[in-house]
Amino acid sequence: METNDDNVTMSNMSLDVPIRGINLPAKTQLKTFPSKTKVSFLVDLKRIREVKVSDFDVVVDYTTLPD
């Protein structure tokens, strides 16, 4: 836990967030291994129960993949 100058107490938190593909050609599926990745962050203890997996978006953009 950390306290900043505003006396806000922060805590480390992590969530397993699904990885999803975007801009995939028709009939193309993206399979990642693992299918989720751990996202770590600091959060105000007053808001720790409000943070949800759906607050994060981890994507692989097909258009940026090398040929």
N, C-alpha and C positions, 0 to 999 in steps of 0.2 A: 504494500500500500504506500501511496505517496500523498503528501499534502502540498498544494501549491500556495502561492502568495495570497490567494483569495480564500484560504482556509477550506478549500474544496478537497475532500478526501477521495482519491482516485484508487482504483484497484485494477490489477491485471485480470483480463478475462479472455477466454478463447472459445470459439465455436467451430464445429465442423460444418463447412458450407459446401453444398453441391457445386460441381463444375458443370457448366452447360455450354453447348456450342451455339454460335450465332453465325449468320450468313453462310449456312451450309447449302451446297447445291441440292437440287431435288433428289430424293432417294439416297441421300448420303447421311449416314449416322456417325456421330462422334462417340467413341468409347475411350474413356480415360481410366487410367489405373494409377492411383485410386480414383474413385468417382467423387470423392470429397477432398477438400483441403482445409487445414486448420488456419483460421484467421485469428490473430492475437491483437489485442488493443487495450487501451486504458479507458475506463469508464467511471464517471462520478458514482459513488456508492449509492446516492439517492436514486439513481436511474438504472441500477444494475438489473433489476427485475423487468425493466422495459425493453431491454435489448433482445432481439429475436434473430434467428437465422435469416429470415426474410428481409432484414435490414441490409443484407450484404448480397452482392451479385458478383460471382466469379465466373468469367467467361473466357472461352477460346474463340477468337474471331477467325474463321476459315480464311478470310481474305488476307490475313497477315501471315499465314503459314508459308514456309518456303516450299518451292516446287519440288 
